[in-house]
Amino acid sequence: MSNKELRCPICKKPVALDTPDVPFCSDRCRVLDLGAWASGDYKIGSPVLDPDVLEELDDAQWKAEQRNREN
C-alpha cells in the first residue's frame, strides 16, 4: 500500500481515508466543489469516445425527449 497522502481538492488539507467526506476534508469543501460544477466552472476536457457510453447517452436523451413530449 502506498504512503501517499490524500489532499482535499478544494483547500489542499490532508484527508483521512476513513472520513465520510472523502475526497474532501469537510462538507463545506464538498459543497464548494458541487457549486463549481453547477455554475459551469468545471468542464470535461475531452469528448466521450466510448461507444457504450455514447449509446447510453443517446438512450437517456431520447427518453428525456419522450418525457418532455408527454408533459
Sequence and secondary structure as in RCSB ss.txt:
>XXXX:A:sequence
MSNKELRCPICKKPVALDTPDVPFCSDRCRVLDLGAWASGDYKIGSPVLDPDVLEELDDAQWKAEQRNREN
>XXXX:A:secstr
      B TTT  B  TTSTTTTSSSHHHHHHHHHHHHTT     S    HHHHHHHHHHHHHHHHHHHH 
